[in-house]
Amino acid sequence: MTGWRALDAELARWAEAGWRCPLWLRDDDAVAASPELERLLALCASAGIPLGLAAIPADATPSLAEPLSAHRDVAILVHGWAHSNHAAPGEKKAEFGAGRPAEARRADAARGLDRLRGLFGDRVLPLFVPPWNRLGRDMPALLVEAGYGAVSGFGPRPAVEAPPGLRWLNTHIDLIDWHGGRSAVDSEALLGRLCRALAERREAPADDPPGAEPIGLLTHHRVHDAAIWRLLEALLDRLAGHPAAAWPAPGSLIGLAPATGHAP
Ligand SMILES: [Zn+2]
């Protein structure tokens, strides 16, 4: 339990300073209502935290709106278009990588936002989540043209500046060990990453910690096994109600009005 004790100690340092670290939860690949989605929504509701739910526009069905109707703090994000891999053989999977013509990528990003808005109205934020968290370097500018105000990948923000009008809201802590059995990541390794992310923000000399870049947790409800659910529950148990943790809605994190929870 070393990692959990280290997390408690790090959070105590924030609390002593009177600071709260912003955190958010992004869950990817939503397409329809399911028992797994219900479980995720219930977990977020009991923890009292909002959720950014990245839906695949081409596959999304109206049934997704039903479980969300009881959960006002859930915003729908745009997860690419069809989660199709367009990368060349041997390259890492990507739907919006630089290998595709820019116009095709811009058009797919625009119709993803249009389709989800048509299905779910103002529950949808103009926040683009590229499948596999991969984007061509020219994609941020294309996203602005396609109507987006924010983009969310994984890990540190890229060195390229976002164009005016576009904000980054990345995730940093993936609960799934994609390359080692697709169950939960080793909790000690995850807690080490989480503690480092907290400490970096607390110690950042030029940054006021309360205004630090939010730390994003990343889940995929459709493929969670028992171990992944347990890890998520344990994390939220520790983090959701802690006085050193803040859980602003994704819309407010990117300077947009939060989803109001009213479907058309
Ligand atoms: Zn995905």
Residues whose N, C-alpha, C, O or C-beta is under 5 A from the ligand:
A	BS01	ZN	D28 D29 P131 W132
